[in-house]
């Protein structure tokens, strides 16, 4: 996580690993302000990854997303502020920003979640 421009940063996390089979492991890294996960394998040669992630939220929160109706170049579609339910059957580019009741935001990116408290 690079939140500031600096020469040094602290990469402090607690790792949690779970075996999914004889040659596949999922590793979670839990940071003070975020969560990351990755798949680890000892298979030789190329590995094809087809990953789907589903998320359930406690309420119909606000999100900022870039809807994809047909293929266009990455990041050429404007972001829209919508409720999650209004966007449920669409696809989007990453990142996507979620906001709950005005106290927390969560940024979903390809590599990491960042959860921050909005400062008053």
C-alpha positions in Angstrom: 0.0 0.0 0.0 1.5 3.3 -1.0 -0.6 6.1 0.5 2.2 8.6 0.7 5.2 9.5 -1.4 8.1 8.2 0.7 11.4 6.3 0.5 10.3 3.8 3.2 7.0 2.3 4.2 6.1 -0.4 6.7 4.8 -3.6 5.2 3.2 -5.0 8.4 0.6 -7.8 8.1 -0.6 -11.1 9.5 -0.6 -13.9 7.0 -3.3 -16.6 6.9 -3.0 -19.5 4.6 -5.6 -22.2 3.6 -4.9 -25.2 1.4 -7.5 -25.7 -1.4 -6.0 -28.9 -2.7 -2.7 -30.8 -2.9 -1.0 -28.1 -5.0 -3.1 -24.9 -4.4 -3.2 -22.5 -1.4 -4.9 -19.2 -0.9 -3.0 -16.7 1.2 -4.6 -13.7 2.9 -2.6 -10.8 4.3 -4.5 -8.8 6.9 -3.1 -5.3 7.3 -4.2 -2.6 9.9 -6.1 -0.8 7.1 -6.7 -3.4 4.4 -6.8 -7.0 3.2 -5.1 -8.7 0.3 -5.2 -12.2 -1.1 -3.4 -14.3 -3.6 -3.3 -17.9 -4.9 -0.1 -19.8 -4.5 0.8 -23.1 -6.3 3.7 -25.3 -6.8 2.6 -26.5 -10.2 5.3 -26.5 -12.9 4.9 -24.5 -16.1 2.1 -22.0 -17.0 -1.1 -21.9 -14.9 -4.4 -20.6 -16.2 -6.4 -18.5 -13.7 -10.1 -18.0 -14.0 -11.1 -16.1 -10.9 -14.5 -14.9 -9.9 -15.2 -13.0 -6.7 -18.7 -12.4 -5.2 -19.2 -9.9 -2.4 -22.3 -9.5 -0.2 -22.9 -6.2 1.6 -25.1 -5.6 4.6 -27.1 -2.9 2.8 -27.7 -1.2 -0.5 -24.7 1.1 -0.2 -23.5 3.8 -2.6 -20.8 2.9 -5.1 -18.8 4.6 -7.8 -18.3 2.3 -10.8 -17.5 2.5 -14.5 -20.2 0.5 -16.2 -19.3 -1.7 -19.2 -22.1 -2.2 -21.8 -19.7 -3.4 -24.5 -15.9 -3.5 -24.8 -14.2 -0.1 -24.9 -10.6 0.6 -24.0 -9.9 0.4 -20.3 -10.6 3.5 -18.3 -12.5 5.3 -21.2 -15.9 5.1 -19.4 -16.8 7.7 -16.8 -17.6 6.6 -13.2 -21.2 6.8 -12.0 -22.4 7.2 -8.5 -25.2 4.5 -8.0 -26.6 2.2 -5.4 -25.3 -1.4 -5.4 -28.8 -2.8 -6.3 -29.0 -0.6 -9.4 -25.7 -2.0 -10.6 -26.1 -5.6 -9.7 -26.4 -7.0 -13.2 -23.6 -5.0 -14.8 -19.9 -5.3 -15.1 -17.3 -2.6 -14.3 -13.7 -1.8 -14.5 -11.6 -1.7 -11.4 -11.2 0.1 -9.1 -14.6 0.4 -7.6 -15.3 2.6 -4.5 -18.0 1.7 -2.0 -19.4 3.9 0.8 -21.6 2.8 3.7 -23.4 5.2 5.9 -20.9 8.0 5.4 -18.4 6.7 7.9 -16.3 4.2 5.9 -15.2 3.7 2.3 -13.8 0.6 0.7 -11.8 0.6 -2.5 -11.8 -2.6 -4.4 -8.8 -2.9 -6.7 -7.2 -5.8 -8.5 -4.6 -6.3 -5.8 -5.9 -5.0 -2.5 -8.7 -3.6 -0.4 -8.2 -0.3 1.4 -10.6 0.5 4.2 -10.4 4.0 5.6 -12.4 6.1 8.1 -13.6 9.4 6.8 -12.0 12.2 8.9 -14.4 15.0 10.0 
